[in-house]
Amino acid sequence: MSLFKARDWWATVLGEGEEFDQGCLCVGDVDNSGTGLDKIVVGSYMGMLRIFLPHPSTPSEVSEADAQLLEVHLRDPIIQVELGKFVSCSELLHLAVLHPRKLSVYAVSGLAGNVEHGDQYQLRLVYEHNLQRTACNMTYGPFGGVTGHHFICIQSMDGMLMFFEQESYAFGRFLPGFLLPGPLCYCAHTDTFITVSSARQVESYRYETLAVATDADTRQEGEQQSKSAGKRLQADWTLILGEGALDIVIPSFSPSAHSIFVLGERNLYCLKDNGQIRFMKKLEYNSSCFLPYAAVGEGTTNVLMANYNNMLLVYQDVTLKWAAQLSCVPVAVRVANFQELKGLVVTLSSEGHLQCSYMGTDPSFFTAPKVEAREVNYEEVDTEMRTLQKIIRETTKTQDILPRADMEDELIITASVSTDLDAVSQALLPEINGATVPSVTVQIKVKSRSAVQNPKMTVCVQPPLAVSQDQFGLDSLGGSGSQSVVTFSAYLNGLYPPADLTGDVAVSYSSPTGTCTVGVPRVTQCKFSLPLRLVCSPAAPLKNGKYKITVDTNKPPVNLHQVFPEFAVKSDDKEGGALAFRFITGSSVSVLASKSSQRYRIQSESFEDMWLIAKELVQRFDGHFAKQGVKDFRNSFAGPIPLAEYFEIVELHFELRVNAEKYQDLLSERAVQFRAIQRRLLTRFKDKTPAPLQNLDTLLEGTYRQVIALADAAEENRANLHQAFARLRSATHLLIMLVSLWQGLGIDQTAILEATLLPLLQDTPQLGWEESVDAAVSHLLRTCLSRSSKDQATSLTTEQLSMPKDTARLKKHITLLCDRLGKGGRLSLTSEANVPTPVMMPGGCEPIAENTEVDQEEPPLQQESTTKFIKKKQPSKKVKSKSDSSKESSKEGKKESLKEIKKESSKEPGKEKESKKESSKESSKDAKESSKESKRESKKEPKKESKKESTKDSGKDAAQDEGKESLKEPTKVKKKISVKKEKKEKKEPEAGEG
């Protein structure tokens, strides 16, 4: 903020580990020398009392010990020090030291020395008062208008003002409505005491009012309080500040003798002695201390203000006149007069930095030397300019701040997982279902090619897996070849199997470059795979299982004991035709090899638990045959895709999400009810005339129990939701692998499918798995999996994703996705090249618009949105659109449409012409017109009964062109169509009359 710094005139550091506050500093002629020079008195919370007489230091001086006049260690902490006329028989200045339970008054005297050691100073105790209450602060002044003497007022921590008339205790009074002590100051002009209460208001109490008020000693005794003759203590005036106060100062110099300065937390107030605001200054920083002092101009007051930005500001009323930088944050500031310089600023920090400084600038006597004139060689200047421009262009093209793809990483991360489990498990859960939870050690080696700074390593595994330590702070690595090694243990930390056994290691570091000395931030990543033995152990094979999948190979069956050697310990099968895995969480998975064919069956009582075993089986088969040199080995899956089993897990996850929202709504309702009952009870309790509670207390207790029960249920549901999402991820991984084996998808297509069905690593209340997957699948169905280029979406929807009402639409889209892939569709991102993608989150999912050709090839369950148009006023158009798509039923359709047109002609003449035009164009209608009409009708009636849906679906199947497959027999379709038309004829008169 300031271009100038406070100029150091004298400075020192007081002690080590001592603490100071705003009352620990005062300046004045403490030894009554009469020279007019001030001394600095400093007391600390450690009980050290020091007195200094600063003087300017010269370069020849080695130490500043002669500036310290006295240092005394008092036993009690020093809260505040003040100088005043505190002795009755003397008008000299004495030093008052306030301790938590004692007030001591000392006399400081100096004796002139006759040797080179200098003067000698002594501290003599004049009198002391033992306090019955813990003191907070004190003020002094000529209370009651006395002359030549100063009395002392001490404020205790419990709000009692104790008055001492020098050597004797006068009286004590409690402040009304006291909660916490605030700053205290005495105004001699009005003989009042100014303080700021915990109600955040300035309060003024007259000394006369305090003297005649109720004695504080009788406050503790209720029966004696009524007998006392004192009056109730009331404030002379109050002023609401609305904030706490740090300090109050009343200047003793003219013309500001009648002003009261209050330093608030965010404002500076100047008040008149009657409580009116003279001016106020809003501060843009947090102040630490302040001090008003005399100004040169008349009618104004200067204020020294220190803040926590190490700034010392000088205000003239509300105008900022000067700002200087300090070396520390002061907690007390004073103005003192020393030798050769008057008006020095004395500051004391909380750590004990005592500094005497002045504001201004030192003149600079430096004169820049004259530059020798020389002739300019323009050819050399042009050559140098071209060279510099070339360097600038090269630097712009290859900036070190931006990462380069072809540049090798400065760090090489190598992860190695131990082949054996830990002898002593590091798992937090020692047992799960009676089985011991093992752990495995993972070692990470970080090797540098060049110097790196501040590397930090982060380890991440998917729950319920956990690691013993996930954050590591590494030492900075030097040149090439430097390395650092860290180890940690991984284990299972949940009651359900994980969806992934891989972990990620990321190391962030700073790489120093030629253009950046601080370093460019970079990140290097590495993956590691945990062994299958970490989550399961060998078991006896199951003869049968609820869920089964079969993996086909093109090579003769192999011994499973050779593929899984670590799980063949408890198996008695020498041929290796069966193997079983028992998860620590309790479920079992069996793998059976066919003796006559090249198939392997995986079966279990849990669908999602087969994922880890199936993945491991496929990976180990690839590795086994790769070691034997077989290059044409291939895994496959004959189908069908187990969508029904997969949708059960989807429904369970969605149901838990719905329950979570219900619990949230119920909690909100009960919380509102709980607060309403509280307000009513509070109103009853505050009422002066007691009224019956009318069982509100019972209702409050019952509501509280409901809130606690709902919170417990919501927490349990949240844990179940995390577990269900992990199982859903496992089932989705298994579905992706089966689809990939089924259609022989490549790595790129499998990655697209995985990104589509697993877009989230975890569920959140704002964005869930169902809506994210629905948006992604819908996008694929509109782009790369559409039947023709004309049907591809030209833009993305921009609706915000929200939780669906049910999973019917999602299941339909996933089914349609598998059907398209089964009919030759391929996943690709090339169709998105010309599609303008808005920069925002994926939009909502609209119904997939399908043309007639697409609908003809879809299964019946997927035609729900395109065939629901039975209950309409104009069924003739729908019947005709169906009859146009089938040559066998075209004649019957024409007759029916003519009959319907005749029936409606009497009441709807406008529609007669339209129907005639349509009947004349029946032969030229194609599948595109029927699809458009079906789209409009599907938006109007999205739901139908299942019986009518099957009738419409079979009708569409019957309307397929020749040469295309039909999902049902043609004879049955014709019968259903004829029955449907008979129903139409019966309902048509009613529709016409309506």
GUDOMAR-550229 format. One record per residue (C-alpha): x, y, z. Coordinates in steps of 0.25 Angstrom, whole numbers, padded with zeros to 4 digits, always signed. Example, Ala and Ser with C-alpha at 12.3 -4.5 7.8 and 13.67 -1.06 7.14 Angstrom:
+0049-0018+0031 +0055-0004+0029 
This chain:
+0000+0000+0000 +0011+0010+0003 +0024+0013-0004 +0031+0017+0009 +0035+0009+0021 +0036+0014+0036 +0050+0018+0038 +0056+0010+0050 +0063+0019+0060 +0064+0008+0071 +0059-0006+0073 +0061-0018+0081 +0055-0032+0084 +0050-0035+0098 +0053-0049+0103 +0049-0062+0097 +0035-0068+0096 +0029-0056+0104 +0015-0051+0101 +0010-0036+0101 -0003-0029+0099 -0008-0014+0098 -0007-0011+0113 +0007-0016+0114 +0014-0003+0109 +0014+0011+0115 +0024+0023+0113 +0027+0035+0122 +0037+0040+0132 +0036+0028+0141 +0049+0032+0150 +0044+0047+0151 +0058+0052+0145 +0052+0065+0141 +0059+0065+0128 +0046+0064+0120 +0051+0051+0113 +0042+0039+0113 +0046+0025+0117 +0039+0012+0112 +0032+0003+0122 +0029-0011+0117 +0023-0023+0125 +0020-0037+0120 +0011-0048+0123 +0023-0056+0128 +0025-0046+0139 +0037-0038+0133 +0037-0023+0136 +0047-0015+0127 +0050+0000+0126 +0058+0006+0114 +0064+0019+0111 +0066+0018+0096 +0077+0026+0089 +0082+0026+0074 +0092+0015+0072 +0105+0018+0064 +0112+0008+0055 +0124+0007+0065 +0114+0001+0076 +0114-0014+0077 +0102-0015+0087 +0090-0007+0092 +0090-0012+0106 +0092+0002+0112 +0079+0006+0107 +0072-0004+0117 +0071+0003+0131 +0064-0008+0139 +0059-0022+0137 +0052-0029+0149 +0045-0042+0149 +0032-0041+0157 +0025-0055+0160 +0011-0052+0154 +0008-0048+0140 +0007-0034+0137 -0006-0030+0131 -0005-0014+0130 +0005-0004+0134 +0002+0011+0136 +0009+0024+0141 +0002+0034+0150 +0001+0040+0164 -0003+0028+0172 +0004+0032+0185 -0004+0041+0195 +0008+0048+0201 +0015+0050+0188 +0013+0057+0175 +0023+0049+0168 +0020+0039+0157 +0019+0025+0161 +0018+0012+0154 +0005+0004+0156 +0006-0011+0151 -0007-0019+0150 -0006-0034+0153 -0018-0044+0152 -0020-0044+0167 -0011-0032+0171 -0009-0017+0169 +0005-0012+0172 +0010+0002+0172 +0025+0004+0171 +0035+0016+0172 +0046+0016+0161 +0059+0023+0165 +0072+0025+0159 +0086+0027+0166 +0097+0034+0158 +0109+0024+0157 +0124+0029+0159 +0130+0018+0150 +0129+0014+0136 +0117+0005+0138 +0107+0017+0138 +0095+0020+0146 +0088+0010+0155 +0073+0008+0156 +0064+0002+0166 +0050-0002+0168 +0043+0000+0181 +0030-0005+0185 +0021+0006+0192 +0008-0002+0194 +0000-0013+0188 -0015-0018+0188 -0019-0032+0188 -0031-0034+0179 -0042-0043+0182 -0046-0045+0168 -0038-0047+0155 -0034-0034+0149 -0036-0031+0134 -0031-0016+0132 -0031-0003+0139 -0032+0012+0137 -0027+0024+0146 -0030+0039+0148 -0035+0049+0157 -0048+0043+0161 -0058+0052+0167 -0050+0064+0163 -0039+0063+0173 -0026+0070+0170 -0011+0066+0171 -0015+0051+0172 -0020+0040+0163 -0029+0029+0168 -0029+0015+0161 -0041+0007+0156 -0040-0008+0153 -0050-0016+0145 -0051-0031+0148 -0054-0042+0139 -0068-0044+0145 -0072-0029+0143 -0068-0022+0156 -0062-0009+0157 -0052-0007+0169 -0048+0007+0173 -0035+0010+0180 -0032+0023+0186 -0017+0021+0186 -0014+0013+0198 -0028+0010+0202 -0040+0002+0196 -0052+0011+0194 -0063+0002+0188 -0068-0008+0178 -0079-0008+0168 -0085-0018+0158 -0088-0013+0144 -0103-0016+0140 -0105-0027+0129 -0090-0031+0129 -0085-0043+0121 -0071-0041+0117 -0061-0030+0120 -0058-0019+0110 -0049-0007+0109 -0050+0003+0121 -0046+0018+0121 -0048+0030+0130 -0053+0044+0125 -0048+0055+0134 -0056+0066+0127 -0070+0059+0131 -0064+0050+0142 -0070+0038+0136 -0065+0024+0132 -0067+0019+0118 -0067+0004+0114 -0073-0004+0103 -0081-0016+0108 -0084-0029+0102 -0097-0024+0096 -0088-0016+0087 -0091-0003+0092 -0083+0009+0098 -0088+0011+0112 -0085+0023+0121 -0086+0023+0137 -0084+0035+0145 -0074+0034+0157 -0085+0040+0166 -0095+0030+0162 -0085+0018+0164 -0082+0024+0178 -0096+0024+0183 -0101+0011+0176 -0103-0002+0183 -0091-0008+0189 -0085-0019+0181 -0082-0027+0194 -0097-0028+0197 -0100-0034+0183 -0096-0048+0187 -0106-0048+0199 -0120-0047+0194 -0126-0044+0208 -0117-0033+0211 -0119-0026+0198 -0133-0021+0201 -0127-0014+0214 -0116-0006+0206 -0119+0008+0204 -0112+0009+0191 -0119+0012+0177 -0119+0003+0165 -0108+0006+0156 -0112+0012+0142 -0104+0017+0131 -0103+0032+0128 -0104+0029+0113 -0102+0018+0103 -0099+0017+0088 -0101+0005+0080 -0088+0001+0072 -0093-0013+0066 -0078-0018+0068 -0068-0021+0078 -0058-0010+0082 -0043-0012+0083 -0039+0000+0091 -0044+0013+0096 -0035+0026+0097 -0039+0040+0103 -0028+0050+0099 -0024+0059+0110 -0019+0070+0100 -0027+0082+0095 -0036+0083+0087 -0039+0068+0087 -0041+0068+0102 -0056+0066+0100 -0055+0055+0090 -0056+0040+0092 -0049+0031+0082 -0054+0017+0081 -0047+0006+0072 -0057-0004+0067 -0054-0017+0059 -0057-0010+0046 -0059+0005+0049 -0053+0017+0056 -0063+0025+0064 -0061+0039+0070 -0071+0043+0080 -0075+0055+0088 -0075+0054+0103 -0090+0053+0103 -0090+0041+0094 -0093+0047+0081 -0085+0043+0069 -0075+0054+0064 -0070+0046+0052 -0068+0031+0048 -0058+0025+0039 -0060+0011+0032 -0048+0003+0032 -0044-0007+0021 -0035-0015+0029 -0034-0022+0043 -0028-0012+0053 -0019-0016+0064 -0017-0003+0072 -0018+0012+0071 -0014+0025+0078 -0020+0039+0076 -0009+0050+0078 -0008+0065+0076 -0009+0071+0062 -0002+0083+0057 -0015+0089+0052 -0026+0094+0061 -0039+0087+0062 -0034+0074+0057 -0028+0061+0063 -0018+0052+0058 -0019+0037+0060 -0008+0026+0058 -0015+0013+0053 -0007+0000+0052 -0013-0012+0045 -0010-0027+0043 -0004-0024+0029 +0008-0018+0036 +0004-0004+0033 +0004+0009+0041 -0006+0019+0036 -0007+0033+0040 -0021+0040+0040 -0025+0054+0041 -0040+0052+0046 -0045+0043+0035 -0034+0047+0024 -0022+0038+0022 -0010+0046+0022 +0002+0036+0022 +0004+0021+0022 +0017+0014+0026 +0021-0001+0026 +0025-0007+0039 +0034-0020+0041 +0023-0026+0050 +0009-0025+0055 +0008-0016+0067 -0002-0018+0079 +0002-0005+0086 +0006+0008+0080 +0011+0021+0088 +0017+0034+0084 +0030+0038+0092 +0041+0049+0093 +0055+0044+0093 +0069+0051+0092 +0071+0058+0079 +0057+0055+0073 +0043+0058+0078 +0030+0050+0075 +0036+0036+0072 +0026+0025+0070 +0028+0014+0080 +0022+0000+0076 +0021-0013+0083 +0017-0026+0076 +0011-0038+0083 +0025-0046+0081 +0033-0035+0088 +0038-0027+0076 +0040-0013+0083 +0043-0002+0072 +0045+0013+0072 +0043+0019+0058 +0039+0031+0051 +0032+0033+0038 +0038+0040+0026 +0049+0037+0016 +0064+0038+0016 +0070+0047+0005 +0078+0040-0005 +0091+0046-0009 +0094+0036-0021 +0096+0043-0034 +0095+0035-0047 +0108+0036-0055 +0108+0042-0068 +0107+0032-0080 +0119+0033-0090 +0113+0037-0104 +0117+0028-0115 +0113+0026-0129 +0102+0016-0132 +0105+0005-0142 +0091+0002-0148 +0096-0011-0155 +0100-0017-0142 +0087-0012-0135 +0079-0018-0147 +0086-0032-0146 +0084-0032-0131 +0069-0029-0133 +0067-0040-0143 +0075-0050-0133 +0066-0046-0122 +0053-0047-0130 +0057-0061-0134 +0059-0065-0120 +0046-0059-0116 +0039-0067-0127 +0045-0080-0123 +0042-0078-0109 +0027-0075-0113 +0026-0088-0121 +0032-0097-0110 +0028-0091-0097 +0033-0099-0085 +0020-0096-0077 +0011-0104-0087 +0013-0119-0087 +0019-0126-0099 +0013-0139-0104 +0027-0144-0109 +0034-0140-0096 +0038-0151-0087 +0034-0150-0072 +0044-0145-0062 +0039-0156-0053 +0038-0171-0056 +0028-0178-0046 +0029-0193-0044 +0019-0201-0036 +0021-0215-0031 +0011-0223-0023 +0016-0234-0014 +0013-0248-0019 +0011-0253-0005 +0001-0247+0005 +0006-0240+0018 +0009-0249+0029 +0003-0239+0039 -0010-0233+0032 -0011-0218+0033 -0026-0218+0030 -0035-0210+0039 -0045-0221+0040 -0038-0233+0045 -0050-0242+0041 -0062-0242+0032 -0072-0254+0033 -0062-0262+0041 -0051-0261+0030 -0038-0254+0033 -0036-0241+0024 -0022-0241+0017 -0014-0230+0013 -0003-0229+0002 +0009-0220+0001 +0011-0210-0011 +0024-0204-0014 +0025-0191-0022 +0039-0186-0028 +0040-0172-0033 +0052-0170-0041 +0056-0156-0047 +0063-0153-0060 +0065-0139-0056 +0064-0130-0044 +0049-0129-0038 +0044-0121-0027 +0034-0124-0016 +0028-0137-0021 +0015-0142-0014 +0009-0156-0016 -0005-0159-0016 -0011-0174-0016 -0025-0176-0020 -0033-0190-0019 -0047-0192-0021 -0056-0195-0009 -0058-0204-0002 -0042-0206-0004 -0034-0197+0005 -0019-0194+0007 -0011-0192+0020 -0006-0178+0015 -0011-0171+0003 -0003-0158+0004 +0013-0157+0003 +0022-0145+0003 +0035-0148-0004 +0048-0141-0003 +0052-0133-0015 +0060-0142-0025 +0073-0137-0030 +0079-0141-0044 +0078-0153-0052 +0077-0166-0045 +0071-0161-0032 +0060-0169-0027 +0051-0171-0015 +0043-0183-0010 +0030-0184-0002 +0022-0196+0002 +0008-0197+0007 -0002-0208+0009 -0015-0211+0002 -0027-0218+0008 -0042-0220+0008 -0050-0210+0017 -0064-0214+0014 -0075-0224+0014 -0076-0226-0001 -0066-0229-0012 -0060-0218-0020 -0063-0215-0034 -0049-0213-0038 -0035-0218-0033 -0027-0207-0039 -0021-0195-0033 -0015-0182-0037 -0003-0175-0033 -0001-0160-0036 +0012-0152-0033 +0011-0137-0035 +0024-0129-0035 +0030-0116-0040 +0040-0117-0051 +0050-0105-0052 +0052-0100-0066 +0061-0089-0073 +0050-0079-0073 +0043-0082-0060 +0052-0083-0047 +0040-0086-0038 +0036-0099-0046 +0025-0103-0055 +0015-0112-0049 +0014-0126-0055 +0007-0140-0052 +0012-0154-0054 +0003-0166-0053 +0004-0181-0051 -0006-0192-0049 -0004-0205-0041 -0013-0218-0040 -0016-0225-0027 -0016-0240-0027 -0029-0248-0027 -0025-0255-0014 -0027-0241-0006 -0042-0243-0007 -0045-0258-0009 -0039-0271-0005 -0041-0286-0011 -0053-0293-0008 -0061-0306-0012 -0068-0305-0026 -0083-0303-0026 -0091-0313-0034 -0102-0303-0038 -0103-0288-0038 -0115-0278-0040 -0107-0269-0050 -0099-0275-0061 -0090-0270-0073 -0083-0278-0083 -0069-0274-0089 -0066-0281-0102 -0051-0282-0107 -0045-0287-0120 -0035-0296-0114 -0036-0309-0106 -0039-0308-0091 -0028-0306-0082 -0025-0310-0067 -0031-0299-0058 -0021-0303-0048 -0010-0298-0057 -0017-0285-0060 -0020-0282-0045 -0009-0289-0038 -0011-0281-0025 -0025-0286-0024 -0023-0301-0027 -0019-0304-0012 -0032-0310-0007 -0036-0316-0020 -0036-0331-0022 -0039-0330-0037 -0026-0335-0044 -0032-0332-0057 -0034-0318-0053 -0048-0317-0059 -0055-0310-0047 -0050-0298-0038 -0057-0290-0028 -0054-0277-0022 -0060-0272-0009 -0060-0257-0006 -0057-0252+0008 -0071-0245+0008 -0078-0259+0007 -0082-0262-0007 -0076-0273-0016 -0073-0274-0031 -0070-0287-0038 -0063-0289-0052 -0066-0302-0059 -0058-0307-0072 -0066-0315-0082 -0059-0328-0085 -0065-0330-0099 -0065-0316-0104 -0057-0303-0103 -0066-0296-0093 -0065-0291-0079 -0077-0288-0070 -0076-0278-0058 -0088-0279-0048 -0091-0273-0035 -0103-0269-0026 -0099-0254-0029 -0099-0249-0043 -0089-0237-0040 -0079-0246-0032 -0076-0253-0045 -0069-0241-0051 -0056-0242-0044 -0055-0257-0047 -0059-0255-0062 -0049-0244-0064 -0038-0252-0058 -0042-0264-0066 -0041-0257-0079 -0028-0250-0076 -0021-0262-0071 -0026-0270-0083 -0020-0259-0092 -0007-0260-0084 -0006-0275-0084 -0008-0277-0099 +0001-0265-0102 +0013-0272-0094 +0010-0284-0103 +0012-0276-0115 -0003-0277-0120 -0006-0265-0127 -0020-0268-0132 -0026-0271-0119 -0040-0264-0117 -0050-0263-0106 -0065-0262-0109 -0079-0261-0103 -0090-0268-0111 -0101-0261-0103 -0112-0257-0100 -0108-0245-0092 -0113-0246-0078 -0121-0233-0078 -0132-0237-0068 -0122-0241-0057 -0115-0228-0060 -0127-0220-0059 -0131-0226-0045 -0118-0219-0040 -0121-0206-0047 -0135-0206-0040 -0129-0208-0027 -0120-0197-0028 -0131-0188-0033 -0140-0192-0022 -0129-0188-0012 -0127-0174-0018 -0142-0172-0018 -0142-0176-0003 -0131-0166-0001 -0139-0155-0006 -0151-0159+0002 -0143-0159+0015 -0138-0145+0011 -0152-0140+0009 -0157-0146+0022 -0145-0141+0030 -0148-0127+0025 -0163-0128+0029 -0160-0133+0043 -0149-0122+0044 -0159-0111+0041 -0169-0118+0050 -0159-0118+0061 -0155-0103+0060 -0170-0099+0060 -0172-0107+0073 -0160-0100+0079 -0165-0086+0075 -0178-0089+0082 -0172-0095+0094 -0163-0083+0095 -0175-0073+0094 -0182-0081+0105 -0170-0080+0114 -0168-0065+0111 -0182-0061+0114 -0184-0054+0127 -0197-0061+0130 -0194-0076+0130 -0202-0085+0121 -0204-0100+0119 -0194-0106+0110 -0205-0115+0103 -0196-0126+0102 -0186-0118+0093 -0174-0124+0101 -0179-0138+0098 -0180-0135+0083 -0167-0129+0084 -0161-0141+0089 -0168-0150+0079 -0163-0141+0068 -0149-0142+0073 -0150-0157+0073 -0155-0157+0059 -0144-0148+0054 -0133-0157+0060 -0140-0170+0055 -0141-0163+0041 -0126-0159+0041 -0122-0173+0045 -0130-0179+0034 -0124-0169+0024 -0110-0172+0028 -0113-0187+0027 -0119-0185+0013 -0107-0177+0009 -0098-0188+0013 -0107-0198+0005 -0106-0189-0007 -0091-0189-0007 -0091-0204-0006 -0102-0205-0017 -0094-0195-0026 -0082-0204-0025 -0090-0216-0029 -0096-0209-0040 -0082-0205-0045 -0078-0220-0044 -0090-0224-0052 -0088-0213-0062 -0073-0217-0064 -0078-0232-0066 -0089-0227-0076 -0078-0219-0084 -0069-0231-0085 -0080-0240-0090 -0084-0231-0101 -0070-0229-0105 -0068-0244-0106 -0081-0246-0112 -0079-0236-0124 -0064-0237-0124 -0062-0222-0121 -0048-0215-0122 -0041-0208-0111 -0047-0194-0116 -0061-0199-0117 -0060-0205-0103 -0055-0192-0097 -0066-0185-0103 -0076-0195-0098 -0070-0194-0084 -0070-0179-0084 -0085-0180-0088 -0089-0189-0077 -0079-0185-0066 -0079-0170-0067 -0078-0168-0052 -0068-0173-0041 -0078-0170-0030 -0093-0166-0029 -0096-0152-0024 -0109-0146-0020 -0108-0136-0032 -0104-0146-0043 -0107-0161-0042 -0104-0173-0051 -0117-0175-0057 -0119-0161-0064 -0104-0160-0068 -0105-0174-0075 -0118-0171-0081 -0112-0158-0087 -0100-0165-0092 -0108-0177-0098 -0118-0168-0105 -0106-0160-0111 -0100-0173-0117 -0114-0177-0122 -0115-0164-0129 -0101-0164-0135 -0093-0176-0138 -0104-0186-0136 -0115-0179-0144 -0120-0187-0156 -0116-0176-0167 -0109-0163-0168 -0122-0156-0169 -0126-0161-0155 -0114-0156-0148 -0116-0145-0138 -0111-0131-0143 -0110-0125-0129 -0109-0129-0115 -0121-0126-0105 -0117-0116-0094 -0127-0120-0083 -0121-0121-0070 -0120-0136-0065 -0130-0140-0054 -0134-0152-0047 -0144-0160-0055 -0157-0165-0049 -0154-0180-0053 -0144-0188-0060 -0153-0193-0071 -0147-0183-0081 -0133-0186-0077 -0136-0201-0079 -0142-0199-0092 -0130-0191-0097 -0120-0201-0092 -0128-0212-0099 -0128-0205-0112 -0113-0202-0111 -0110-0217-0110 -0120-0220-0121 -0113-0210-0130 -0100-0216-0127 -0105-0230-0129 -0110-0226-0143 -0096-0221-0147 -0095-0207-0141 -0082-0202-0138 -0078-0191-0127 -0070-0179-0133 -0068-0165-0130 -0066-0161-0144 -0080-0158-0146 -0079-0146-0136 -0069-0139-0144 -0078-0130-0151 -0088-0129-0139 -0087-0115-0132 -0085-0119-0117 -0089-0109-0107 -0080-0106-0096 -0088-0111-0084 -0092-0123-0077 -0099-0134-0085 -0114-0131-0087 -0126-0139-0084 -0131-0151-0091 -0142-0150-0101 -0149-0162-0107 -0141-0168-0118 -0148-0164-0131 -0148-0177-0140 -0153-0178-0154 -0161-0190-0159 -0150-0198-0164 -0143-0197-0150 -0156-0201-0143 -0158-0213-0152 -0145-0219-0148 -0147-0216-0133 -0152-0226-0123 -0167-0224-0119 -0163-0218-0105 -0155-0207-0111 -0167-0202-0120 -0175-0196-0108 -0173-0181-0112 -0177-0183-0127 -0189-0192-0126 -0198-0185-0116 -0209-0179-0124 -0222-0187-0122 -0231-0178-0114 -0232-0166-0124 -0243-0159-0131 -0237-0163-0145 -0234-0177-0145 -0235-0178-0160 -0222-0171-0163 -0215-0180-0153 -0221-0193-0160 -0217-0188-0173 -0203-0185-0169 -0202-0199-0164 -0208-0205-0176 -0198-0198-0185 -0187-0205-0179 -0193-0219-0182 -0197-0224-0196 -0205-0235-0191 -0215-0226-0183 -0215-0214-0192 -0229-0218-0198 -0235-0220-0185 -0230-0207-0180 -0236-0199-0192 -0250-0204-0189 -0249-0201-0174 -0244-0187-0177 -0255-0184-0187 -0266-0189-0177 -0260-0180-0166 -0259-0168-0175 -0274-0170-0178 -0278-0170-0164 -0270-0158-0160 -0274-0150-0173 -0287-0145-0167 -0281-0138-0155 -0267-0135-0160 -0268-0130-0174 -0254-0124-0174 -0248-0137-0171 -0255-0144-0182 -0246-0137-0193 -0234-0140-0185 -0237-0155-0184 -0240-0156-0199 -0227-0150-0202 -0220-0160-0193 -0228-0172-0199 -0223-0167-0213 -0209-0167-0209 -0209-0180-0202 -0200-0187-0212 -0189-0176-0211 -0188-0176-0196 -0175-0181-0190 -0169-0184-0177 -0165-0170-0174 -0179-0164-0173 -0183-0175-0164 -0171-0173-0155 -0174-0158-0154 -0189-0160-0150 -0185-0170-0140 -0175-0160-0134 -0186-0150-0132 -0196-0160-0126 -0185-0166-0117 -0183-0152-0110 -0198-0151-0107 -0200-0165-0101 -0187-0170-0095 -0193-0181-0087 -0202-0193-0090 -0206-0206-0084 -0198-0217-0087 -0208-0225-0094 -0211-0214-0104 -0196-0212-0106 -0194-0227-0110 -0205-0226-0120 -0199-0213-0126 -0185-0219-0126 -0190-0232-0133 -0197-0223-0143 -0184-0216-0147 -0178-0229-0148 -0188-0233-0158 -0186-0220-0166 -0172-0223-0169 -0167-0224-0184 -0164-0236-0191 -0150-0241-0189 -0148-0236-0175 -0149-0245-0163 -0162-0246-0154 -0161-0248-0139 -0174-0256-0139 -0182-0265-0148 -0190-0258-0159 -0203-0266-0157 -0204-0261-0143 -0201-0247-0147 -0213-0247-0157 -0222-0252-0147 -0218-0241-0137 -0220-0230-0148 -0234-0235-0151 -0238-0235-0137 -0233-0221-0135 -0241-0216-0147 -0254-0222-0142 -0251-0214-0129 -0249-0202-0137 -0262-0203-0144 -0270-0204-0131 -0263-0192-0125 -0264-0183-0137 -0278-0178-0135 -0276-0175-0121 -0264-0166-0125 -0272-0160-0136 -0283-0156-0127 -0273-0150-0116 
